[in-house]
Amino acid sequence: MKNRSFLFSVVALVCFSAGMYGVQYAVFHDTHDMVFYFLQDLAFLPISVIMVTFIIDQMMSRRQKKQILEKMNFVVGVFYSELGKKLLATFGGMNKNTAGLCAIFAEITDWSDTGIRQAARKLEAHDYAVTFADAQRLDEVRQFLLQKRGFMVQLLENANLLEHETFTNLLMSTFHLMEELTERLNTAAISADDWKHIENDARRVYAFLAIDWLQYLKHLNANYPYLFKFALATNPLK
């Protein structure tokens, strides 16, 4: 049905164009000018195609990508509400440098791109080493992540997930940590190497959580000031 409608539109436009050329000849009887302007319009056609296909298409693609990222930022917010902030607080209690991490956020007074880049460099250089003091702390993290398993699976099914690379890394690393903990239900039987491996996985999640939290706060500050104030008030890194 759509193909037939498209073909009809093409035929109608061609007939309209031929009719207008016919009217022009009937009125002016000047084939020289008619052919001249026809060839001139034909010469401009490639430029017109470039403008429509490349320039306008690129503008529309950027706009569409911006809209997708806007939706994904909403998903990021839901993630932090459901488990992100809880994990930041939990891992913060297992990291000896938490005070330094909180200081990085506390020192941010400029939420422009320049200020965020400076804070991001500090976050990337931070030591996110996580140490599970005992099996109980590890079990608590495992149980919490298992409770959120269905929620994380739903996020992974989002077709637009790849448009937000940093959040994709965060989600995948969190899911991986959950799988690692699920495979080791008997904490007493965890070897020293496996214990270190799990702590490294937790460190990776902690780092992604902090870095993505900064970007999410930047988004809120630029677009939703009232949500930004609430996020700062409930910030686990303060």
C-alpha positions as CSV (number, residue, x, y, z in Angstrom):
1,M,0.0,0.0,0.0
2,K,2.8,2.4,0.9
3,N,4.7,1.6,-2.3
4,R,1.6,2.2,-4.4
5,S,1.1,5.5,-2.7
6,F,4.7,6.5,-3.2
7,L,4.5,5.6,-7.0
8,F,1.4,7.6,-7.3
9,S,3.1,10.6,-5.7
10,V,6.1,10.3,-8.1
11,V,3.9,10.1,-11.2
12,A,1.8,13.0,-10.0
13,L,4.9,15.2,-9.5
14,V,6.4,14.3,-12.9
15,C,3.0,15.1,-14.6
16,F,2.8,18.4,-12.7
17,S,6.4,19.3,-13.8
18,A,5.7,18.4,-17.4
19,G,2.4,20.3,-17.3
20,M,4.2,23.5,-16.0
21,Y,6.8,23.2,-18.8
22,G,3.9,22.9,-21.3
23,V,2.2,26.0,-19.9
24,Q,5.5,27.9,-20.1
25,Y,6.0,27.0,-23.7
26,A,2.4,27.8,-24.6
27,V,2.6,31.2,-23.0
28,F,6.1,32.3,-24.1
29,H,7.0,30.1,-27.1
30,D,10.6,30.2,-26.0
31,T,12.3,26.8,-26.0
32,H,15.8,28.4,-25.6
33,D,15.1,29.9,-22.2
34,M,13.1,26.9,-21.1
35,V,16.0,24.5,-22.0
36,F,18.5,26.9,-20.4
37,Y,16.7,27.0,-17.1
38,F,16.0,23.3,-17.2
39,L,19.7,22.5,-17.6
40,Q,20.5,25.1,-14.9
41,D,18.1,23.5,-12.4
42,L,19.5,20.0,-13.4
43,A,23.0,21.2,-12.7
44,F,22.0,22.4,-9.2
45,L,20.3,19.0,-8.5
46,P,23.4,17.3,-7.1
47,I,24.0,20.2,-4.7
48,S,20.4,20.0,-3.6
49,V,20.8,16.3,-3.0
50,I,23.9,16.9,-0.9
51,M,22.1,19.5,1.2
52,V,19.1,17.3,1.8
53,T,20.8,14.0,2.1
54,F,23.9,14.9,4.1
55,I,23.4,18.2,5.8
56,I,19.8,18.1,6.8
57,D,20.0,14.4,7.4
58,Q,22.9,14.9,9.8
59,M,21.1,17.6,11.6
60,M,18.1,15.3,12.1
61,S,20.3,12.5,13.2
62,R,22.0,14.7,15.8
63,R,18.6,15.8,17.0
64,Q,17.3,12.3,17.2
65,K,20.4,11.2,19.1
66,K,19.9,14.0,21.5
67,Q,16.4,12.9,22.1
68,I,17.5,9.3,22.7
69,L,20.2,10.5,25.2
70,E,17.5,12.6,26.9
71,K,15.4,9.4,27.4
72,M,18.5,7.4,28.5
73,N,19.3,10.1,31.1
74,F,15.9,9.4,32.5
75,V,16.7,5.7,32.7
76,V,20.0,6.6,34.4
77,G,18.1,8.5,37.0
78,V,15.8,5.5,37.7
79,F,18.9,3.3,38.0
80,Y,20.5,5.5,40.6
81,S,17.2,5.7,42.5
82,E,16.7,1.9,42.4
83,L,20.3,0.8,43.2
84,G,23.0,3.2,42.2
85,K,22.9,5.5,45.2
86,K,22.7,2.5,47.5
87,L,25.7,0.9,45.9
88,L,27.7,4.2,46.2
89,A,27.0,4.4,49.9
90,T,27.7,0.6,50.4
91,F,31.0,0.7,48.5
92,G,31.9,4.0,50.1
93,G,31.9,2.2,53.5
94,M,34.4,-0.3,52.1
95,N,36.8,2.3,50.6
96,K,39.4,3.9,52.7
97,N,39.5,7.0,50.3
98,T,35.8,7.8,50.5
99,A,36.5,11.1,52.1
100,G,38.6,12.1,49.2
101,L,35.9,11.1,46.8
102,C,33.3,13.1,48.7
103,A,35.7,16.1,48.6
104,I,35.8,16.0,44.8
105,F,32.1,16.5,44.7
106,A,32.0,19.0,47.5
107,E,34.6,21.2,45.7
108,I,32.5,21.5,42.5
109,T,31.2,25.1,42.3
110,D,31.3,25.4,38.5
111,W,28.9,23.0,36.7
112,S,30.0,24.1,33.3
113,D,31.7,21.8,30.8
114,T,35.1,23.1,32.0
115,G,34.3,22.5,35.7
116,I,32.9,19.0,35.0
117,R,36.0,18.0,33.0
118,Q,38.2,19.1,35.9
119,A,36.2,17.0,38.4
120,A,36.0,14.1,36.0
121,R,39.9,14.0,35.7
122,K,40.0,13.8,39.5
123,L,37.5,11.0,39.6
124,E,39.4,9.0,37.0
125,A,42.6,9.3,39.1
126,H,40.8,8.3,42.4
127,D,41.6,5.0,44.1
128,Y,38.4,3.1,44.2
129,A,39.8,0.0,45.9
130,V,37.0,-1.9,47.7
131,T,37.7,-4.2,50.6
132,F,35.0,-6.6,51.9
133,A,35.8,-6.8,55.6
134,D,33.9,-10.0,56.1
135,A,31.6,-12.5,54.4
136,Q,28.6,-10.7,55.8
137,R,29.3,-7.6,53.8
138,L,29.7,-9.7,50.6
139,D,26.4,-11.5,51.3
140,E,24.6,-8.2,51.8
141,V,25.8,-6.9,48.4
142,R,24.9,-10.2,46.7
143,Q,21.4,-10.2,48.2
144,F,20.8,-6.6,47.2
145,L,21.9,-7.2,43.6
146,L,19.9,-10.3,43.3
147,Q,16.8,-8.4,44.4
148,K,17.5,-5.9,41.5
149,R,18.3,-8.6,38.9
150,G,14.9,-8.3,37.1
151,F,15.3,-4.5,37.0
152,M,18.8,-4.7,35.5
153,V,17.7,-7.3,32.9
154,Q,14.9,-4.9,31.8
155,L,17.5,-2.1,31.4
156,L,19.7,-4.3,29.3
157,E,16.8,-4.9,27.0
158,N,16.6,-1.2,26.1
159,A,17.4,-0.8,22.4
160,N,18.9,2.6,23.0
161,L,21.3,1.5,25.6
162,L,24.4,1.6,23.3
163,E,23.8,5.3,22.7
164,H,25.0,5.9,26.3
165,E,28.4,4.2,26.4
166,T,29.4,5.1,30.0
167,F,26.1,3.9,31.4
168,T,26.3,0.7,29.4
169,N,29.7,0.1,31.0
170,L,28.3,0.7,34.4
171,L,25.3,-1.6,33.9
172,M,27.4,-4.4,32.4
173,S,30.0,-4.2,35.2
174,T,27.2,-4.3,37.8
175,F,25.6,-7.3,36.2
176,H,29.0,-9.0,36.0
177,L,29.6,-8.4,39.7
178,M,26.2,-9.9,40.5
179,E,27.0,-13.0,38.4
180,E,30.3,-13.4,40.1
181,L,28.7,-13.3,43.6
182,T,25.9,-15.6,42.5
183,E,28.4,-18.2,41.5
184,R,30.0,-18.1,44.9
185,L,27.2,-18.7,47.4
186,N,29.5,-20.4,49.9
187,T,31.6,-17.5,51.0
188,A,33.7,-19.7,53.3
189,A,34.9,-21.6,50.2
190,I,36.1,-18.5,48.3
191,S,39.8,-18.6,47.7
192,A,42.1,-15.7,48.3
193,D,42.5,-15.2,44.5
194,D,38.7,-15.3,44.0
195,W,38.2,-12.9,46.8
196,K,40.6,-10.4,45.3
197,H,38.9,-10.9,41.9
198,I,35.5,-10.0,43.4
199,E,37.0,-6.9,45.1
200,N,38.4,-5.8,41.7
201,D,35.0,-6.2,40.1
202,A,33.4,-4.2,42.9
203,R,36.1,-1.5,42.4
204,R,35.2,-1.3,38.7
205,V,31.5,-0.9,39.5
206,Y,32.3,1.8,42.2
207,A,34.4,3.8,39.7
208,F,31.7,3.7,37.0
209,L,29.1,4.6,39.6
210,A,31.0,7.7,40.7
211,I,31.9,8.9,37.2
212,D,28.5,8.4,35.8
213,W,26.9,10.0,38.8
214,L,28.9,13.2,38.0
215,Q,27.6,13.2,34.5
216,Y,24.0,12.7,35.6
217,L,24.3,15.6,38.1
218,K,25.6,17.7,35.2
219,H,22.5,16.7,33.1
220,L,20.1,17.6,36.0
221,N,21.8,20.9,36.6
222,A,21.4,21.9,33.0
223,N,17.9,20.7,32.4
224,Y,16.1,20.0,35.7
225,P,17.3,22.4,38.5
226,Y,14.6,21.2,40.9
227,L,15.8,17.6,40.5
228,F,19.4,18.7,40.7
229,K,18.7,20.2,44.2
230,F,17.1,17.0,45.3
231,A,20.0,14.9,44.0
232,L,22.5,17.1,45.8
233,A,20.4,16.8,49.0
234,T,20.4,13.0,48.8
235,N,23.9,12.7,47.3
236,P,25.6,9.6,48.9
237,L,29.0,11.2,48.2
238,K,28.8,14.2,50.5
